[in-house]
Amino acid sequence: GHARFDRTRTLASMRPALSHVLGSSSTRALLAKAVRASATRQAAAASASIPHRLPTAMATHAATLRLVTRAPSAGSGVRASMHGPRARVTATPRKLSSHRGVVTARAVEASESSAADAPGASSTERKDGVLPERLSWPSRSRGAGELRASDVGSSVTLCGWVDKQRDMGGLVFADVRDHTGLCQIVSDDDVTPTEAINSMRALRAEWVVAVTGVVRERKDKNDKIATGAIEMVVTEVAVLNTVNKSLPFSVSGAASDAETSEEVRLKNRVLDLRRPAMTSNLKLRANTIKALRGVLENDHGFMEIETPILTRSTPEGARDYLVPSRLQAGNCYALPQSPQLFKQMLMVSGMDRYYQVARCFRDEDLRADRQPEFTQLDIEMAFTDMEGILNLGEDLMCAAFKGGVGVDLPKPFRRMTYKDAMEKYGSDKPDLRYGLEMSVLNDLLKSTEFKLFSTALESNDGVVKAVAVPDGSKISNSRLKPKGDVFLEAVKGGAGGLAFVRVAEDGVTLEGGKALCEALQPCAAELIERVDGAGPGALLLFGAGDSATVNKALDRVRQFLARTLGLVPDESSDVSLDGSDFSKHAVLWITEFPMFERNEEENRLEALHHPFTAPNQDDVENGGDIKNARAVAYDLVYNGVEVGGGSLRIYRRDVQEKVFDAIGLTKEEAEEKFGYLMEAFQFGAPPHGGMAFGLDRLVMLLAGAKSIRDVIAFPKTATAQCLLTQAPGSVSDAQLADLHVRKANDENDEA
């Protein structure tokens, strides 16, 4: 031992020469590597020379040569200063033993040889002596993100993961993270035992620890985190678990989603969920559901009732997920697309006010806001009219925003009929955070000689619409012609392209293509007056053709222009980037939907919502045709996204049979599929109605996430796979045989 410390003093005497060598960071790094290797060999030799019969407490101390970058602190052992830039050689005591998770000298040195925070830097082998033999289940006294200046002087225990570690030689810092946030912990030679300092030096990203210490005020405060005014001086460290494979990405809050592919994140979802952003999303989801339950149960007297997951397949919806029955050979259950029929039967049962946070399943093509299994807040109530349900919906929406993100939505919400929404915005879920309304010009242009318009108006379903873009000079003609970005958006919406003219600065003259300007000039004054926003300098975009194509194309162009021109209000204010006074929270009800829409492929009518929606009684009285009726249905739209919807329900068998007949179901088919509901109606069904909120989609909007996969703990991919569990997976032939199912041998096997 004396010989080793003599060598340390010899190195210290070499500082005049070393000061020149250590001038560069690369040289210091090379020296540090050599010193650590030497120290490791010394530690091994010292360990071998210690008789095994000696108690652990009597293990000797050895000196470790270490490069440090800060001034020494009292009581930290033998240290020799160097004149090189922020560098010196130090000798720090190392205890050659391990007890209850305290790290051995060899483990400290092995850990120091790896980087602390970079992905892939964690050791792929278990560190000797880091983990105790016994499992332990410590409890925290406080959350890491809960500590504040008022806690200074308190002794606390934190349990969580190491976010990052910084060994400054004389001091060791680390951030401990849990579900509440993170807190900086630090060693102090006057307070922290040597064993705890050694443990802190060994810590690496995502190790699991229990740390006890005293809260003190932080000298260099960090305003970016909630605990930035304090830090915890460590008195005890217990390493509960280490990371035994390379980290696929950084969990630290500094890492962004863009740095890691979604595929990697989903495959390593347990690690991904530790990220603060994901933790925050799931907290938001929980708080939102809690707020919704409070409104339903405490304010409106609803009762939560569970409905079956295994039920029977029904038509008029998306494709069902089927579950073969073992006991009923050849028959299948279906997973519910919604609890629609069960909640209606609960109304017949007299439950009066039902709700459920329901799991639903649809086997359909996926996108950013769809999943094969999803969650909805399902609601049904008896003896109410549409106003009662809409008022409840507004209470729930306001509670979700207040409880979730602290935003007060103004009531009552705006209302718009389906007809007006399609006419002005080309969509039944318009985004009202900006203008760009469409104007129908059929009557104005009915005598036009411009072929594109006249051809469209010859059809019964033909329409000509225009959208005015104020300050049209921001959009060049090249963007409106083939290969231009605005032109391509119209093509993606199904249109052949866009016709356009510009309003001159005199506010009367039209400028653009000769043929179109000549055709429009006779009615130019009325055209400019009729089209919303068509003032001097405006750009007029025209869509012509069947109404469905025109609406889809111009709706797509409208949304694209709003994004590219900065018409959508900034998140930090209620004013759009061009100064327009539109709220960043645009909520409205869409009402008076048609009962049916035509399925062109099958040449039949389909229910626009579902076949249990009641028709508007004004449209069917005195023998009115139910096929042309409006539905007593309503959708709730937020910033252009449908977040909920519902209807008043049919509660009489005779009316329900008329709807089934309209959509082409025979009496036999209706009885086979819905006989149990029709039977229930004959026992005296009360008038009732309801609605449902898409919770995944709602929370996605509240969180500002790009996909509902970011607000679901364990979502599926766009191909309906779980990358974490590798579901769906193969099953054995014996399992299939139990279900009276066998595998197809090849593509031609139709069995």
Number of C-alpha atoms within 10 A of each C-alpha: 10 8 7 13 15 11 12 20 15 12 15 19 14 12 19 12 12 19 15 12 14 22 15 11 12 10 12 19 13 11 17 18 16 13 17 19 16 13 20 20 13 17 23 13 11 16 19 10 9 13 9 10 6 9 9 13 11 11 17 15 17 22 22 25 23 21 21 19 16 13 13 19 14 9 8 18 12 16 18 17 16 20 15 18 14 14 21 25 24 26 20 19 18 23 24 23 21 19 16 17 21 26 33 24 30 24 23 24 22 17 19 17 14 15 15 21 21 17 14 16 17 22 19 13 10 14 19 15 20 26 20 18 10 8 10 10 7 14 10 15 12 14 20 24 20 13 24 17 15 12 15 17 13 13 17 19 22 26 22 23 25 24 26 21 23 17 20 15 18 19 21 20 23 23 22 28 27 20 16 17 20 27 28 24 23 22 26 19 16 10 13 17 16 20 21 20 27 23 23 30 24 27 30 26 26 25 20 21 23 19 24 21 23 18 23 19 18 16 10 9 13 12 9 7 12 15 21 21 21 24 25 30 23 27 21 21 26 24 22 22 17 23 18 13 13 13 20 17 19 21 23 20 12 8 14 12 11 7 9 13 10 16 12 14 18 23 16 17 19 13 16 22 21 19 22 20 21 17 19 18 23 18 16 21 23 14 18 25 19 15 20 22 22 16 18 20 15 10 11 11 12 21 16 15 14 14 18 10 17 13 16 16 17 16 14 12 15 13 16 19 18 17 15 17 15 16 10 11 12 11 14 18 17 18 22 25 23 21 20 18 14 15 25 28 17 20 22 22 14 13 17 18 23 24 22 21 20 23 18 17 20 20 16 15 13 15 12 13 15 18 25 20 17 20 20 22 19 24 27 27 26 22 12 16 16 17 9 13 22 22 14 19 23 20 18 20 24 21 24 29 19 16 19 23 15 11 14 14 18 12 11 12 16 11 15 16 15 21 16 15 19 19 18 21 25 26 20 24 22 25 23 21 23 23 20 22 21 26 19 18 18 18 10 14 19 14 12 18 15 15 12 15 25 20 15 20 22 12 11 9 11 19 26 26 24 26 28 27 26 18 16 18 12 11 15 12 15 12 13 20 16 14 11 13 16 23 22 21 24 25 18 14 19 17 21 17 21 22 19 22 22 25 24 16 12 10 17 17 17 27 16 16 12 10 11 20 18 16 16 20 15 11 13 18 14 13 20 21 13 15 20 18 19 23 22 19 18 24 28 25 20 22 29 28 23 17 20 16 20 23 27 21 26 30 26 21 23 26 19 15 19 19 11 10 13 14 21 26 23 13 12 7 12 17 19 20 14 11 11 15 14 18 19 20 18 19 27 23 23 23 23 19 22 20 25 23 16 13 11 8 6 8 8 13 17 21 22 16 21 19 22 19 22 23 26 19 14 10 16 15 10 8 7 12 11 20 20 14 20 21 25 22 27 25 26 26 21 23 20 18 17 21 23 23 21 25 27 26 24 22 25 17 15 11 15 21 17 15 24 18 15 19 18 14 16 13 13 10 13 18 15 11 16 15 14 12 18 20 12 18 20 12 10 12 21 21 18 23 28 29 25 25 23 19 24 23 25 25 28 21 18 17 21 12 15 12 16 23 22 23 27 20 17 16 21 20 18 15 12 17 15 18 19 17 13 10 11 10 8 7 9 9 12 11 12 14 12 14 19 16 17 14 13 10 9 7 6 7 8 8 8
